[in-house]
Amino acid sequence: MCRNIKTLYNFDPPATEEEIHAASLQFVRKLTGFHSPSKANEAAFHLAVEEVAAAARTLLESLVTSADPRNRETEIERARARNAKRFGSGNNESST
């Protein structure tokens, strides 16, 4: 699950609320082991997601760097190249 949490800092454009919420949801899911909480735990689960999102937002807004912002498209291409190297190209056609 945590592999789905993406780096959100120092991108142009900055991380969206949806990205921060998605990362927070994945984090809380990992901590609890719940994909969907029971009714008894639902309020606590959703409160935790909102609190983690607020902390993440505060952190992202507080960080400073002299590095140029990263380009999302470039980072996506780099990730694809790493995945292709690690797992293969995904093209599993066999020749006959």
Beta strands, then each sheet from edge to edge (+ up, - down):
strand 1: 11-12
strand 2: 70-71
sheet 1: 1+ 2+
end
